[in-house]
Amino acid sequence: MDEIRRLKEENRELKRATETLRSHEEYLMAILNSIADPICIKDCEHRWVLVNDEFCAVAGQKRETLIGKSDYDFFPENEARVFWEMDEQVLKSGMENINEETITGSDGVMRNLVTKKTLYRDPSGNGFIVAIGRDVSERKQAAQALRESEEFLRLVIDTTPAHIFVKDGSGTFLLVNELAAQAHNLTTKEMVGKNELELAGSDPQKVEQARKFLADDRGIIKTQNPKYITEESFTTADGSTRWLQTTKKPLKLKGNKDCVLGVSIDVTYRKLAEQELREKEEQLRQSQKIEAIGRLAGGVAHDFNNLLTAIIGYAEMLKLDTSLDNTVRHGVTEIRKAADRAAVLTQQLLAFGRKQMMQPRVMDVNALITDTKIMLRRLIGEHMRLETRLQAVPSTIKADPGQIEQVIVNLVVNARDAMPEGGSILLETANAREVTYAVGELEHVELGDFVLISVSDTGHGLDAETMEHIFEPFFTTKEKGKGTGLGLSTVYGIVKQSGGYISVESEKERGTVFKVYLPVSKARPEQQSEETSKAVPKGKSETILIVEDEDIVRAMMCEVLSSYGFNVFEAESGEKALIQDGEEVDLLVTDVIMPGISGTELAERFLERRPEAKVLFVSGYTGDEIAQHGMFKENALFLKKPFSPQSLVEMVHRILHMD
């Protein structure tokens, strides 16, 4: 009976103990399930003996499915092998292990866990692995997203065509993009952490530049106001100067740190383009001024030439008067000299304005220079050294020989005048494929075949002010009375009228080089016939009709031709000339441009009535104006005003005796 009571009591105790243990297990599971981290316990055979709800959720399996199974039953082999090896390491070493693991649930979602594994032995000595994990998937995803965002930001700022930077108040760079770093010949990593003054080194210009930037930054931080700088210069690591347009704004970083964010756009090319445009506008202004003066020169040339024709004509006739005493004869000679100088001056103005009558022919520039070399040596004097370097191949052009000779002479004389104490002049010819720069030209000069004539001196050189006005008429640096200021303007006009270009390079105390570019001609040089001057014979009572609207010129021409035995009629206009009896006229001498009927129209109508008659045109106008009125027909020649009585008689005799 007592034994029965004892057994019953033991059963009750066992039952209470079992209930207590079950209650403790429930408490333990409740605690484990309330933990948001996955927890599991494995035996020494790597089989789960306990898992909490979070572990089941991570694995994507039910608890009863997991208990008694191993990693290889649920996870990919590569993951299971890693788990197995880590468990073995803990079981053998007895040391805890903390690692980051990747686990793929049954739903295929991969999670990142930081797991702590510890060895536990029960009273019987059996080993168990207690593993507690922390799901860090979201944190890793956030970190990955942050890295990608940073990489994207870096890509954006490095590909932005601007200097981007962040600096603190001391001028230390906290962030820069590649373009900003390249300007300092550094990488972005090398530049971050460096100070403006540190980057400037010992270069005074860069130090001053760094101090200016620092002052700007501190002002922005102090006022917390942004600053927009339309244009500032910046010296790069290689010493070149760039121009930047910069925007700076105050910036607060973590820890309430005051900084400056800056974005600078390189506007160097725009600035250079604007400067080039200003230079082009100035060149255009100069060109327009030159053209205006040229038109003015052409306008006054006609009146000048008519007056000079009369002055020269009557002066020559007075010289033939044997009754004049020596004093009067000397005065007449001086009048003739003054008229000749005035005629040259007029021709220079016309050359500058590109209005001269030209008589172009194909010629070799080398031969022309060789022929004029002796004259040039006489012009420059013994205290100057003249050297020529002529290219071996012929330098063939098509131009007026007299005008090209005038170009060479004027440039050599100009070089001589630039060296009053003596020096060297170098006259060269060469072939050229392009004109690098032409003074006064706005358009781009295309490539082509040119003969280059250059005249260099070792004189005092020209300053920028002189260079700007070098080809303007009446501009001269010589003393009063030592020059007209038309030499280089004449050169300019002749070169342009010949289809060429001229440039000048000079530096103070380093000499000057004038370069003339003339188009190459593929034709063979023309041989110029030599004419011997002979006394002009008297006329044989041939009848000449003179049509000239200027009374004084017409009177002089009539008097001269009458004195040489010609039968002369006159008319002051084309209309009155047509009233004359054309049957008697052997030669029509007519001005080209007249009020009413022009000289060319008069000649056409006159030759209809007397086809065998000859025509001589005269004019004081420029070639352009004459060309606009039609050029000369067959059996007609042209005499340019001003002309001398002898020139007139020679031309008349030549025309009347032409075959």
Secondary structure, DSSP 8 states (H G I E B T S, - for coil): -HHHHHHHHHHHHHHHHHHHHHHHHHHHHHHHHHSSS-EEEEETTS-EEEE-HHHHHHHTS-HHHHTT--GGGTS-HHHHHHHHHHHHHHHHH---EEEEEEEE-TTS-EEEEEEEEEEEE-TT--EEEEEEEEE-HHHHHHHHHHHHHHHHHHHHHHHSSSEEEEEETT-BEEEE-HHHHHHTT--HHHHTT-BHHHHHTT-HHHHHHHHHHHHHHHHHHHHT--EEEEEEEEE-TTS-EEEEEEEEEEEEETTTEEEEEEEEEE-HHHHHHHHHHHHHHHHHHHHHHHHHHHHHHHHHHHHHHHHHHHHHHHHHHHHT-TTS-HHHHHHHHHHHHHHHHHHHHHHHHHHHTT------EEEEHHHHHHHHHHHHHHHH-TTEEEEEE--SS--EEEE-HHHHHHHHHHHHHHHHHT-TT-EEEEEEEEEES--S--TT--S------EEEEEEEE-S----HHHHHHTTSTT---S-TTS--S-HHHHHHHHHHHTT-EEEEEEETTTEEEEEEEEEB--S-----------------S-EEEEE-S-HHHHHHHHHHHHHTT-EEEEESSHHHHTTS-GGG-SEEEEESS-SSS-HHHHHHHHHHH-TT-EEEEEESS-HHHHHHT----TTEEEEESS--HHHHHHHHHHHHT--
